[in-house]
Amino acid sequence: MFFELLLRTVHRMDRRVMDSWVEELRLAWEQADAARAGALFTPDARYHSHPFQPPHVGRAAIEAYWSMATSLQSDVQVRMGRPLVDGDRAVVEWWTVMIDGDAETTDTGALVLEFADERCTNLREYWNLTEGRLEPPEGWGR
């Protein structure tokens, strides 16, 4: 029993590490920095950018996806909610306003994350995009 508890404690994602990971992701998006984003993932990570499409597998594929996804974005302002952490898994909301192509947009969603050694091994994102710059509702991101 003691060793099971110890193992669970060792594999728990530290709150400060998770907050730092989320901040790095935010900065990578705002700066359109694919290498910075890629550094957050293990070499064999799986990044599911859409539930009905195959994942981007491996750091190089994740960086290529990020380069493509951010190539038409400008004036990007990302807000990240407070992550909910359970062991080596976490969920975090985001709220982003930007210019995508020629249109002002608001993109909001959530990331479902799995970690090993402070790097993400699996990411699933769910998002909604709408025209215009919208503010998040009261209480968002807590």
MDTraj code that builds the backbone (N, CA, C; nanometers):
import mdtraj as md
import numpy as np

residues = "MET PHE PHE GLU LEU LEU LEU ARG THR VAL HIS ARG MET ASP ARG ARG VAL MET ASP SER TRP VAL GLU GLU LEU ARG LEU ALA TRP GLU GLN ALA ASP ALA ALA ARG ALA GLY ALA LEU PHE THR PRO ASP ALA ARG TYR HIS SER HIS PRO PHE GLN PRO PRO HIS VAL GLY ARG ALA ALA ILE GLU ALA TYR TRP SER MET ALA THR SER LEU GLN SER ASP VAL GLN VAL ARG MET GLY ARG PRO LEU VAL ASP GLY ASP ARG ALA VAL VAL GLU TRP TRP THR VAL MET ILE ASP GLY ASP ALA GLU THR THR ASP THR GLY ALA LEU VAL LEU GLU PHE ALA ASP GLU ARG CYS THR ASN LEU ARG GLU TYR TRP ASN LEU THR GLU GLY ARG LEU GLU PRO PRO GLU GLY TRP GLY ARG".split()
xyz = np.array([
    [0.0820, -0.1189, 0.0000],
    [0.0000, 0.0000, 0.0000],
    [0.0869, 0.1260, 0.0000],
    [0.1888, 0.1297, 0.0849],
    [0.2766, 0.2456, 0.0911],
    [0.3447, 0.2692, -0.0435],
    [0.3933, 0.1624, -0.1075],
    [0.4639, 0.1781, -0.2341],
    [0.3702, 0.2236, -0.3460],
    [0.2454, 0.1768, -0.3454],
    [0.1482, 0.2243, -0.4438],
    [0.1254, 0.3739, -0.4277],
    [0.1103, 0.4204, -0.3049],
    [0.0927, 0.5627, -0.2783],
    [0.2164, 0.6401, -0.3211],
    [0.3332, 0.5884, -0.2917],
    [0.4580, 0.6529, -0.3310],
    [0.4674, 0.6636, -0.4827],
    [0.4355, 0.5564, -0.5536],
    [0.4403, 0.5599, -0.7001],
    [0.3427, 0.6628, -0.7554],
    [0.2218, 0.6694, -0.7025],
    [0.1248, 0.7686, -0.7478],
    [0.1760, 0.9095, -0.7213],
    [0.2421, 0.9306, -0.6079],
    [0.2954, 1.0623, -0.5739],
    [0.4081, 1.1006, -0.6688],
    [0.4971, 1.0058, -0.7007],
    [0.6085, 1.0337, -0.7905],
    [0.5577, 1.0726, -0.9290],
    [0.4512, 1.0127, -0.9759],
    [0.4006, 1.0379, -1.1108],
    [0.3020, 1.1537, -1.1183],
    [0.2706, 1.2175, -1.0059],
    [0.1797, 1.3321, -1.0076],
    [0.2487, 1.4509, -1.0741],
    [0.1749, 1.5217, -1.1564],
    [0.2273, 1.6408, -1.2209],
    [0.2256, 1.7541, -1.1191],
    [0.3390, 1.8134, -1.0938],
    [0.3510, 1.9241, -1.0004],
    [0.2768, 2.0468, -1.0558],
    [0.2032, 2.1158, -0.9713],
    [0.1237, 2.2332, -1.0131],
    [0.2114, 2.3399, -1.0783],
    [0.3293, 2.3661, -1.0219],
    [0.4172, 2.4686, -1.0802],
    [0.4665, 2.4263, -1.2181],
    [0.4979, 2.2990, -1.2341],
    [0.5430, 2.2486, -1.3642],
    [0.4297, 2.2614, -1.4663],
    [0.3089, 2.2263, -1.4252],
    [0.1945, 2.2359, -1.5164],
    [0.1678, 2.3806, -1.5553],
    [0.1709, 2.4713, -1.4588],
    [0.1494, 2.6129, -1.4890],
    [0.2559, 2.6640, -1.5855],
    [0.3800, 2.6213, -1.5659],
    [0.4890, 2.6616, -1.6545],
    [0.4686, 2.6046, -1.7953],
    [0.4255, 2.4794, -1.8042],
    [0.4005, 2.4160, -1.9348],
    [0.2928, 2.4930, -2.0102],
    [0.1845, 2.5265, -1.9415],
    [0.0735, 2.5997, -2.0039],
    [0.1196, 2.7380, -2.0493],
    [0.2011, 2.8056, -1.9679],
    [0.2522, 2.9374, -2.0060],
    [0.3423, 2.9271, -2.1295],
    [0.4259, 2.8244, -2.1362],
    [0.5107, 2.8045, -2.2544],
    [0.4260, 2.7815, -2.3803],
    [0.3195, 2.7052, -2.3667],
    [0.2309, 2.6822, -2.4812],
    [0.1657, 2.8123, -2.5250],
    [0.1214, 2.8926, -2.4285],
    [0.0608, 3.0223, -2.4601],
    [0.1586, 3.1105, -2.5375],
    [0.2805, 3.1193, -2.4883],
    [0.3810, 3.2015, -2.5551],
    [0.4143, 3.1475, -2.6942],
    [0.4236, 3.0157, -2.7068],
    [0.4512, 2.9561, -2.8377],
    [0.3434, 2.9942, -2.9377],
    [0.2168, 2.9938, -2.8941],
    [0.1071, 3.0282, -2.9852],
    [0.1135, 3.1769, -3.0208],
    [0.1285, 3.2626, -2.9206],
    [0.1309, 3.4064, -2.9490],
    [0.2476, 3.4443, -3.0389],
    [0.3589, 3.3750, -3.0265],
    [0.4785, 3.4058, -3.1053],
    [0.4906, 3.3207, -3.2315],
    [0.3920, 3.2352, -3.2559],
    [0.3952, 3.1438, -3.3705],
    [0.5292, 3.0703, -3.3760],
    [0.5711, 3.0171, -3.2616],
    [0.7015, 2.9533, -3.2470],
    [0.6833, 2.8015, -3.2395],
    [0.6908, 2.7367, -3.3542],
    [0.6683, 2.5928, -3.3624],
    [0.7729, 2.5137, -3.2842],
    [0.8978, 2.5588, -3.2850],
    [1.0027, 2.4880, -3.2107],
    [0.9769, 2.4965, -3.0598],
    [0.9315, 2.6115, -3.0141],
    [0.8994, 2.6270, -2.8712],
    [0.7846, 2.5343, -2.8331],
    [0.6839, 2.5263, -2.9183],
    [0.5721, 2.4352, -2.8929],
    [0.6207, 2.2908, -2.8947],
    [0.6994, 2.2554, -2.9937],
    [0.7488, 2.1184, -3.0064],
    [0.8291, 2.0731, -2.8865],
    [0.9039, 2.1640, -2.8249],
    [0.9871, 2.1295, -2.7096],
    [0.9042, 2.0859, -2.5887],
    [0.7749, 2.1133, -2.5897],
    [0.6870, 2.0762, -2.4787],
    [0.6433, 1.9298, -2.4846],
    [0.6777, 1.8603, -2.5940],
    [0.6299, 1.7243, -2.6178],
    [0.7439, 1.6239, -2.6189],
    [0.7117, 1.5002, -2.5832],
    [0.8096, 1.3924, -2.5942],
    [0.8345, 1.3646, -2.7426],
    [0.9475, 1.3023, -2.7766],
    [0.9778, 1.2764, -2.9179],
    [0.8705, 1.1944, -2.9906],
    [0.7986, 1.1079, -2.9186],
    [0.6975, 1.0222, -2.9821],
    [0.5534, 1.0645, -2.9486],
    [0.5358, 1.1883, -2.9060],
    [0.4034, 1.2359, -2.8635],
    [0.3005, 1.2294, -2.9758],
    [0.1744, 1.2254, -2.9335],
    [0.0609, 1.2249, -3.0264],
    [-0.0202, 1.3514, -3.0008],
    [-0.0461, 1.4285, -3.1062],
    [-0.1181, 1.5551, -3.0970],
    [-0.2433, 1.5436, -3.1832],
    [-0.3577, 1.5361, -3.1171],
    [-0.4867, 1.5234, -3.1862],
    [-0.5466, 1.6638, -3.1992],
    [-0.5298, 1.7268, -3.3141],
    [-0.5797, 1.8626, -3.3341],
    [-0.7277, 1.8657, -3.3707],
    [-0.7816, 1.7513, -3.4084],
    [-0.9223, 1.7415, -3.4476],
    [-0.9695, 1.5990, -3.4175],
    [-1.0887, 1.5842, -3.3574],
    [-1.1314, 1.4498, -3.3168],
    [-1.1565, 1.3531, -3.4331],
    [-1.1751, 1.4036, -3.5537],
    [-1.2076, 1.3159, -3.6663],
    [-1.0938, 1.3032, -3.7670],
    [-0.9749, 1.3472, -3.7273],
    [-0.8581, 1.3347, -3.8136],
    [-0.7485, 1.2613, -3.7375],
    [-0.6569, 1.1973, -3.8088],
    [-0.5498, 1.1255, -3.7397],
    [-0.4579, 1.2232, -3.6653],
    [-0.3922, 1.1762, -3.5593],
    [-0.3044, 1.2649, -3.4824],
    [-0.1749, 1.2946, -3.5577],
    [-0.1110, 1.4023, -3.5170],
    [0.0248, 1.4345, -3.5610],
    [0.1148, 1.3592, -3.4634],
    [0.1989, 1.2705, -3.5147],
    [0.2781, 1.1832, -3.4284],
    [0.4256, 1.2217, -3.4376],
    [0.4847, 1.2494, -3.3233],
    [0.6253, 1.2864, -3.3153],
    [0.6438, 1.4372, -3.3154],
    [0.7522, 1.4791, -3.2541],
    [0.7800, 1.6219, -3.2384],
    [0.7885, 1.6944, -3.3732],
    [0.8507, 1.6351, -3.4724],
    [0.8627, 1.7006, -3.6038],
    [0.7250, 1.7235, -3.6659],
    [0.6368, 1.6253, -3.6559],
    [0.5014, 1.6400, -3.7110],
    [0.4227, 1.7452, -3.6339],
    [0.4425, 1.7518, -3.5025],
    [0.3744, 1.8524, -3.4217],
    [0.4231, 1.9920, -3.4601],
    [0.5521, 2.0081, -3.4769],
    [0.6062, 2.1379, -3.5183],
    [0.5566, 2.1766, -3.6574],
    [0.5486, 2.0816, -3.7484],
    [0.4965, 2.1108, -3.8828],
    [0.3504, 2.1550, -3.8754],
    [0.2716, 2.0871, -3.7938],
    [0.1317, 2.1273, -3.7752],
    [0.1241, 2.2692, -3.7189],
    [0.2037, 2.2981, -3.6165],
    [0.2007, 2.4318, -3.5553],
    [0.2401, 2.5389, -3.6572],
    [0.3409, 2.5118, -3.7378],
    [0.3824, 2.6089, -3.8402],
    [0.2687, 2.6382, -3.9359],
    [0.2012, 2.5327, -3.9803],
    [0.0893, 2.5489, -4.0731],
    [-0.0268, 2.6215, -4.0051],
    [-0.0634, 2.5790, -3.8842],
    [-0.1806, 2.6335, -3.8155],
    [-0.1642, 2.7806, -3.7808],
    [-0.0434, 2.8237, -3.7498],
    [-0.0224, 2.9631, -3.7093],
    [0.0222, 3.0533, -3.8244],
    [0.0415, 2.9993, -3.9427],
    [0.0985, 3.0764, -4.0535],
    [0.0128, 3.1945, -4.0973],
    [-0.1180, 3.1876, -4.0841],
    [-0.2058, 3.2976, -4.1252],
    [-0.2588, 3.3779, -4.0063],
    [-0.2114, 3.3470, -3.8865],
    [-0.2597, 3.4150, -3.7663],
    [-0.1699, 3.5337, -3.7323],
    [-0.2336, 3.6433, -3.6884],
    [-0.1577, 3.7591, -3.6408],
    [-0.2347, 3.8238, -3.5262],
    [-0.1670, 3.9134, -3.4568],
    [-0.2273, 3.9824, -3.3417],
    [-0.2937, 3.8811, -3.2477],
    [-0.2223, 3.7737, -3.2181],
    [-0.2754, 3.6629, -3.1381],
    [-0.2625, 3.6962, -2.9893],
    [-0.3747, 3.6856, -2.9185],
    [-0.3779, 3.7088, -2.7743],
    [-0.4443, 3.5872, -2.7099],
    [-0.3649, 3.5098, -2.6375],
    [-0.4100, 3.3838, -2.5798],
    [-0.4275, 3.3993, -2.4288],
    [-0.5399, 3.3523, -2.3791],
    [-0.5626, 3.3399, -2.2346],
    [-0.5773, 3.1922, -2.2041],
    [-0.5103, 3.1494, -2.0998],
    [-0.5202, 3.0102, -2.0571],
    [-0.5892, 3.0067, -1.9216],
    [-0.6807, 2.9107, -1.9064],
    [-0.7467, 2.8926, -1.7781],
    [-0.6550, 2.8217, -1.6799],
    [-0.7030, 2.8044, -1.5616],
    [-0.6273, 2.7321, -1.4588],
    [-0.6401, 2.5821, -1.4866],
    [-0.5277, 2.5130, -1.5050],
    [-0.5349, 2.3696, -1.5353],
    [-0.5941, 2.2885, -1.4203],
    [-0.6698, 2.1873, -1.4560],
    [-0.7157, 2.0865, -1.3610],
    [-0.6221, 1.9680, -1.3771],
    [-0.5549, 1.9292, -1.2693],
    [-0.4509, 1.8264, -1.2754],
    [-0.4922, 1.7064, -1.1916],
    [-0.4760, 1.5874, -1.2494],
    [-0.5021, 1.4623, -1.1783],
    [-0.3925, 1.3637, -1.2157],
    [-0.2951, 1.3487, -1.1287],
    [-0.1837, 1.2594, -1.1587],
    [-0.1037, 1.3103, -1.2766],
    [-0.0900, 1.2286, -1.3799],
    [-0.0144, 1.2677, -1.4992],
    [-0.1055, 1.3176, -1.6108],
    [-0.2293, 1.3526, -1.5753],
    [-0.3259, 1.4038, -1.6742],
    [-0.3722, 1.5423, -1.6324],
    [-0.4101, 1.6230, -1.7307],
    [-0.4576, 1.7576, -1.7026],
    [-0.5552, 1.8003, -1.8120],
    [-0.6386, 1.8965, -1.7770],
    [-0.7290, 1.9614, -1.8711],
    [-0.7133, 2.1113, -1.8497],
    [-0.7070, 2.1860, -1.9586],
    [-0.6967, 2.3313, -1.9482],
    [-0.7757, 2.3949, -2.0626],
    [-0.8483, 2.5026, -2.0291],
    [-0.9220, 2.5794, -2.1300],
    [-0.8313, 2.6878, -2.1882],
    [-0.8640, 2.7302, -2.3103],
    [-0.7992, 2.8491, -2.3651],
    [-0.9047, 2.9368, -2.4308],
    [-0.8706, 3.0662, -2.4412],
    [-0.9557, 3.1658, -2.5078],
    [-0.8621, 3.2553, -2.5863],
    [-0.8751, 3.2554, -2.7184],
    [-0.7833, 3.3290, -2.8043],
    [-0.8597, 3.4209, -2.8975],
    [-0.8139, 3.5451, -2.9050],
    [-0.8627, 3.6381, -3.0066],
    [-0.7453, 3.6680, -3.0986],
    [-0.7748, 3.6799, -3.2281],
    [-0.6673, 3.6984, -3.3256],
    [-0.7250, 3.7424, -3.4582],
    [-0.6357, 3.7713, -3.5486],
    [-0.6723, 3.7890, -3.6887],
    [-0.6265, 3.6615, -3.7580],
    [-0.7207, 3.5920, -3.8188],
    [-0.6927, 3.4663, -3.8885],
    [-0.7181, 3.4930, -4.0363],
    [-0.6103, 3.5017, -4.1131],
    [-0.6241, 3.5471, -4.2510],
    [-0.6528, 3.6962, -4.2472],
    [-0.7719, 3.7344, -4.2905],
    [-0.8129, 3.8748, -4.2875],
    [-0.9231, 3.9009, -4.1860],
    [-0.9667, 3.7987, -4.1137],
    [-1.0836, 3.8126, -4.0271],
    [-1.0458, 3.8102, -3.8791],
    [-1.1099, 3.8997, -3.8030],
    [-1.0975, 3.8928, -3.6580],
    [-1.1784, 3.7732, -3.6100],
    [-1.1177, 3.6915, -3.5243],
    [-1.1842, 3.5704, -3.4772],
    [-1.1605, 3.5503, -3.3286],
    [-1.2477, 3.4701, -3.2712],
    [-1.2302, 3.4204, -3.1354],
    [-1.2294, 3.2687, -3.1449],
    [-1.1268, 3.2093, -3.0859],
    [-1.1104, 3.0644, -3.0862],
    [-1.1022, 3.0220, -2.9410],
    [-1.1920, 2.9355, -2.8988],
    [-1.1930, 2.8909, -2.7604],
    [-1.2022, 2.7391, -2.7573],
    [-1.1419, 2.6804, -2.6551],
    [-1.1453, 2.5351, -2.6483],
    [-1.0788, 2.4823, -2.5239],
    [-1.0482, 2.3530, -2.5280],
    [-0.9860, 2.2857, -2.4147],
    [-0.8858, 2.1830, -2.4652],
    [-0.7841, 2.1596, -2.3842],
    [-0.6834, 2.0587, -2.4104],
    [-0.6951, 1.9498, -2.3051],
    [-0.6917, 1.8254, -2.3499],
    [-0.6841, 1.7105, -2.2603],
    [-0.5426, 1.6561, -2.2784],
    [-0.4653, 1.6538, -2.1700],
    [-0.3223, 1.6298, -2.1767],
    [-0.2800, 1.5099, -2.0919],
    [-0.1785, 1.4381, -2.1393],
    [-0.1138, 1.3322, -2.0619],
    [0.0358, 1.3599, -2.0635],
    [0.1027, 1.3341, -1.9494],
    [0.2428, 1.3710, -1.9345],
    [0.3295, 1.2544, -1.8911],
    [0.4584, 1.2677, -1.9238],
    [0.5653, 1.1811, -1.8715],
    [0.6879, 1.2700, -1.8596],
    [0.7472, 1.2728, -1.7436],
    [0.8690, 1.3511, -1.7218],
    [0.8541, 1.4971, -1.7652],
    [0.7433, 1.5572, -1.7289],
    [0.7160, 1.6995, -1.7505],
    [0.6977, 1.7386, -1.8965],
    [0.6868, 1.6407, -1.9847],
    [0.6570, 1.6688, -2.1253],
    [0.5288, 1.5965, -2.1615],
    [0.4584, 1.6535, -2.2562],
    [0.3303, 1.5965, -2.2971],
    [0.3528, 1.4768, -2.3900],
    [0.2823, 1.3677, -2.3611],
    [0.2891, 1.2478, -2.4450],
    [0.1675, 1.2350, -2.5353],
    [0.0570, 1.2980, -2.4950],
    [-0.0673, 1.2874, -2.5709],
    [-0.1501, 1.4126, -2.5460],
    [-0.1949, 1.4755, -2.6529],
    [-0.2781, 1.5944, -2.6442],
    [-0.3986, 1.5766, -2.7349],
    [-0.5152, 1.6047, -2.6799],
    [-0.6385, 1.6094, -2.7588],
    [-0.6979, 1.7474, -2.7388],
    [-0.7255, 1.8170, -2.8496],
    [-0.7851, 1.9492, -2.8357],
    [-0.9231, 1.9527, -2.8981],
    [-1.0079, 2.0300, -2.8339],
    [-1.1455, 2.0520, -2.8792],
    [-1.1644, 2.2027, -2.8836],
    [-1.2145, 2.2545, -2.9945],
    [-1.2208, 2.3988, -3.0087],
    [-1.3422, 2.4430, -3.0899],
    [-1.3735, 2.5713, -3.0744],
    [-1.4794, 2.6379, -3.1503],
    [-1.4262, 2.7718, -3.1969],
    [-1.4543, 2.8055, -3.3200],
    [-1.4067, 2.9290, -3.3812],
    [-1.5270, 3.0099, -3.4263],
    [-1.5257, 3.1401, -3.3979],
    [-1.6331, 3.2269, -3.4429],
    [-1.5734, 3.3595, -3.4876],
    [-1.6472, 3.4317, -3.5702],
    [-1.6008, 3.5614, -3.6179],
    [-1.6129, 3.6653, -3.5081],
    [-1.5253, 3.7628, -3.5117],
    [-1.5284, 3.8729, -3.4170],
    [-1.4437, 3.8456, -3.2939],
    [-1.4187, 3.9527, -3.2194],
    [-1.3424, 3.9436, -3.0943],
    [-1.4407, 3.9448, -2.9783],
    [-1.4492, 3.8328, -2.9097],
    [-1.5416, 3.8182, -2.7980],
    [-1.4636, 3.8006, -2.6685],
    [-1.5199, 3.8487, -2.5600],
    [-1.4624, 3.8299, -2.4270],
    [-1.5189, 3.7030, -2.3661],
    [-1.4390, 3.6359, -2.2828],
    [-1.4920, 3.5145, -2.2169],
    [-1.5999, 3.5518, -2.1156],
    [-1.6896, 3.4580, -2.0885],
    [-1.7947, 3.4838, -1.9898],
    [-1.7371, 3.4936, -1.8486],
    [-1.8108, 3.5541, -1.7605],
    [-1.7685, 3.5664, -1.6223],
    [-1.7412, 3.4286, -1.5620],
    [-1.6334, 3.4167, -1.4898],
    [-1.5980, 3.2908, -1.4255],
    [-1.5199, 3.1961, -1.5145],
    [-1.4951, 3.2349, -1.6385],
    [-1.4237, 3.1469, -1.7304],
    [-1.2807, 3.1234, -1.6800],
    [-1.2311, 3.0031, -1.7007],
    [-1.0911, 2.9707, -1.6780],
    [-1.0497, 2.9423, -1.5352],
    [-1.1433, 2.9330, -1.4441],
    [-1.1069, 2.9084, -1.3036],
    [-1.0733, 2.7646, -1.2782],
])
top = md.Topology()
chain = top.add_chain()
for i, resn in enumerate(residues, 1):
    res = top.add_residue(resn, chain, resSeq=i)
    for name in ("N", "CA", "C"):
        top.add_atom(name, md.element.get_by_symbol(name[0]), res)
traj = md.Trajectory(xyz[None], top)
